[in-house]
Amino acid sequence: MKVVAIIQARMGSTRLPGKVMMDLAGEPMLARVVNRVGRASKLDAVVVATTTNSDDDPIVDLCQKRGRPVFRGSEEDVLDRYYQTAVAHSAEAIVRITSDCPLIEPEIIDAVVLEFLSRYPNIDYVSNAIQRSYPRGLDVGIISFGALERAWTEDENPAWREHVTQYIVRNPDLFHIHGVENDVDYSYMRWTVDAPEDLAFVRRIYDHLPNDEFNWKDVILLLERNPEWLEINRHIKQKTVS
């Protein structure tokens, strides 16, 4: 089975425009995400999926300079962008990653992929964000191509299509879904980047850990020694899907 990680990325952002190209310890944030995803051992390919909007040309330029596969598709219909990227790369299972997660963990990606493979073909979607126990920003979901294609065909809600998997998770009677949970609940931690305070928090982590080759448990240990860092972005509210 060909497992392809698709990292959605665009320059547009309501609260922090251009965040994917902002500096993070000497590298664009997107490069950090791609590097970390690329270290997962259970992936056959990693593709950045951006839009046809000219504002996203810097993303394409970065990928081309780094020799990373990139696909351009719909800006608003992210589900279509995922589907078209999956078709172009002959994906049989698709790992969804967002580009605002520069602490994304290869070990967790592999665990979620292995859980999916152990249940296939009697599974459509596995995610560690169905019942949250990991920090927000370590979200990993893997979808069978068949389930992705069905959602692409049947989902008529533009707001859901923007978030790719909403049709699947909101229709458990149509899809076989399984959640992956951690032994310790760290869901109160916010490691994603959606606001300036989030970026300040992640920069603090990168200032104290080597390059981007650290493990998520190294971050946990660092935060246990510096719990006040969690206050940097604790007040930021996550956008909800209606």
N, C-alpha and C positions, 0 to 999 in steps of 0.2 A: 504493500500500500504506500503510495506516494503522499507524504505528509508535508504540506507547504505552509510555512508561517507567513501571513500577510500583515504587514505593519501599515496601518492607515495613517497618512500624514498630509497635512496641508498648512499653508501659512496663515489662513484665516482663523481667528480665535476671538471670541467676544471679549474675554477679560484680559488676554495676553497675546495680542497679535504677533505673529512671527516667532512664537515661542520655540518651535521645533528647530530653528536655526540659531537660537540664542546660545551664548557661550556657557559651557559647563566644563570647567577645569581644562580649558584650552581646546575643546572640541565642540562642534555643534551638538546640541542635545540629541538630535536625531541620530547622529553617528554613535553616540553612547548607547542608545536603544538598540540599534542594528548590531553593534558589536556584542552586546550582552545576549541578544536573541540568538545570534550566530554561534554562540558557544553551547547551545543546547544540542545534545548528541542524538536526539530522536527525530530531528528534522531532516528532510531531504532537500529543502530549499527555503530561502528567506527572500521575500519580495516586498519592496516598498510600493504601496498603492496610493498614488496622489491623484490630483485632478487635472483636467485639461485647461484650467484657468492659468493664464500667463503669470499670475502672481506666484504660482507654484514652480516656476522654472528653476529657482535656486535649489529646490529639493531634487529635481531631476539632474541638475548639474552636479550636485554633491554625490548622488548615487553613481553617476557615470564616471566621475573622477576616482571614486573608490572601488569601481568595478562591481557595484551592487545592482542586481536586477531591479528595475522600476517599471511600473505600469501606470498609465494615465486613464482615468475614467471620470464618471459623474461626480460633481462636487457635492450636491445635496443628497442624491440617492446612493448612499454608501453601501447599501446592500447590493445594488447593481454593480458598483465598483468592485466589491469582493467577488461577486459571481463572475464577472468578466475576467478578473485577474486569475481566478481559479481555473477557468476554462483555458486561458492563454498558457497556463503552466501545468496543465493536465493534472491538477490536484485531485486526489481521492479523499483527502481529509484536509481541512483548513484550520489552522491555528490563528485565532484572531488576537492581535496585539495592537494597542494604541500607542502613538508616538510620544505621548505625554507621560510615559512611565520609564524614566531613565534608571530606575532601580530594579527593573524587571529581572527576574531570577531564572537562569538556565535550569537549575535544579528543579524548580517548580514547574517550568514548562515541560520538562521530561516526565515528571510525575503525572501530570495531567494527560499527556499523550499516552503514556503507558496504561493509565486507567482506561482510556478510550479503547486502545488496541486490545486490551484484555476482555472487553465486553463486545467488541465488534463481531458480527454485524447486527447484534441486538441492541444497538445504541445509536442515537442520533447526535447527541450533544453532551459533552462533559465540561464542567467549568468549576473553578474554585471561587466563583463569585455568586453562586446561587444562594448559598447560605454563607455569608462572609465570616471568615475567621483569620484571613491574611490581611496585612495592611492594604488599604486602597492604593493601587499603583502596582500591585503584583498580580493583577487580573489576567487570567489565561482561560481561554475557551477553545475547544476543538469541536468542529462540526463535520459530519460526513458530507460529502459532495451532494448526495441525494437529498439530505435535509436542507442544505443551503439552496439547492435548486427549487425545492418545493416552496420554501419561504420566498424566494425571488419571484416565483410564479404567482403565489397566492396572497402575499402581504400587500394590502391596498392602503395601509396607513403610512403617510409620508414621515411622520414623526418616528414611527417604529423602524422604518427602512433606514433612517439616518443612524440608528443604533444597531443595525444588522441582525441581532439575535432576538429582538423583542417578540417577533411572531412565534418563534420557537419556544421561548420560556413562558409565554403567556398562553400556550396551547399544549399543556402536558398530556391532553387526551389524544393529540395527533403525533407527538414525538416522544421518544424514549430519552429521558434526561437523567443525568446523574451528577451529583455534586461532590467535590473533593474538599475536605476540611482539614485544617491543621489541629494538632493536639492542644495548642494554646491559642486563645482568642486574642488576636492582635488587630481586630477590625477597627478599633478606635484610632489607629494610627493612619495618617494621611501622607502617602508617599508619591502621589500623582502631582502633576504640574498643570494647574489651570488658572493660577493667579500669581502676581509678583511674590507674595509671601511663600507660595509653594516652591517657586524657583529658589528663593533665599534658603529655604529649608534643605532642598536637595544639594545646593551648592555647599552648604555647611557639611553635609555628609561627604561629598567628593573632596573637600578640603582636608579631610581627616583620614581618608582611606585611599589606598594606592590605585591610581588609574581607574579603570572600570572593571577590574578583575576580581573584586571582592564578592563575597557571598552575602545573601540577605541576612544570614545569621550574624555576620560581622556587623551589619547595620543595627540589628537588635541589641547586640552587646554594647555598641557605641552609644545608643540611646539610653540604655540602662545606666550607663555612666554619666550621661548628660540629659536627664529627663526634661530639663527646661527647654531643650530644643523643640520638643513637641508643641510648645506653646506658640511657636513662630507662625504656624498655619492652622492651628486647631479651630479657629473661628470660621474658616472658609467652608461654605456650604456647597455640597455637590449639586450640580444641576440634575433635575429629575426628568424622567420621560413620562409624558401624559398618555 
